[in-house]
Amino acid sequence: MAASGKLSTFRLPPLPTIREIIKLFRLHAMKQLSQNFLLDLRLTDKIVKKAGNLTNAYVYEVGPGPGGITRSILNAGVAELLVVEKDSRFIPGLQMLSDAAPGKLRIVHGDVLTFKVEKAFPGTLKRKWEDDPPDVHIIGNLPFSVSTPLIIQWLENVSQQDGPFTYGRTPMTLTFQKEVAERLVASTGSKQRSRLSVMAQYLCHVQHILTIPGRAFVPKPEVDVGVVRLVPLTRPGIQQPFKLVEKVVQHTFQFRRKHCHHGLGMLFPEARRPESTEALLQRADVEPTLRPGHLSVAHFRRLCDAYRHMCDRDPGLFAYNFREELRQKKSRPQTGEAWRESDSL
Ligand code: SAM
């Protein structure tokens, strides 16, 4: 008890400001890497506070850069903070923070898209999926070009309970372009409802916890930034493989202004599209004239279950790709040419 009390009262000693660190190590933001830094430590404290109680927790920070959020995490009394940063220019500044917080900050010069965090923390932290979330948290302000593919990768990991979710239902607190944050939390029927809303919400409890104006970053990005907290659900809203859900959701939203049967129809070969689409919608008990944005997770659950049933009966169906069928149709020789080809055989 005494030891944990000690850990939770840790504060970093006085240090140069983030602005001074940037100057000292010549860390000008690289536009081509979409680097925008948070220098205001009150703001980074606010983000970290919203991530939950980090006392004695193990935290994985993605893309620490000059270390604003990193400082706030260290001041939250964590047991250990592991940071993964791709740009080597930031390592000396982070090393300075590590010296100021002995034994607490582990720095990896690497890529978050390939880093295996499941091996990084003690196995004793693992919790059963149905239990409360483990004492492991993910926090990060990454470039938008990285945070969006990364969240898709992590949602697949959530569905498989692997990667960062080997420890259990690890909560994530991440920044996104504000529009993407709004899509992540968009409810059924709202204007922003999209693929990402369904994919995130069938697997996680998703909250848009904070909006940060672009002017809070240096240099200022073109857009405002949304901070989103995602906690994996104990029981996903759809009990089918991630790739199957992804396929159904992606097909549904490809014609987002049309009735949902248009997009869903493309799951089936052209020759039997109308009857297969009708069979799918009937089995799923979904109105064909609903628009994609008006479909709830429960609608998608029934559509995915019905599609799975049809795939189980027709083993070639899941591999069917209407774009491939279109391409083949276009490259197929015209009737006359086909005759000429067969003549020469
Ligand atoms: N988190 C810092 C902040 O809030 O001030 C820096 C934010 S900046 C938008 C994004 C950081 O992520 C940069 O330091 C960049 O080098 C790093 N980064 C970008 N892609 C990365 C990747 N694939 N793996 C690890 N770090 C990455």
Residues whose N, C-alpha, C, O or C-beta is under 5 A from the ligand:
A	BS01	SAM	S34 Q35 N36 F37 L38 G63 P64 G65 P66 G68 V84 E85 K86 D87 G110 D111 V112 L113 N141 L142 P143 V146
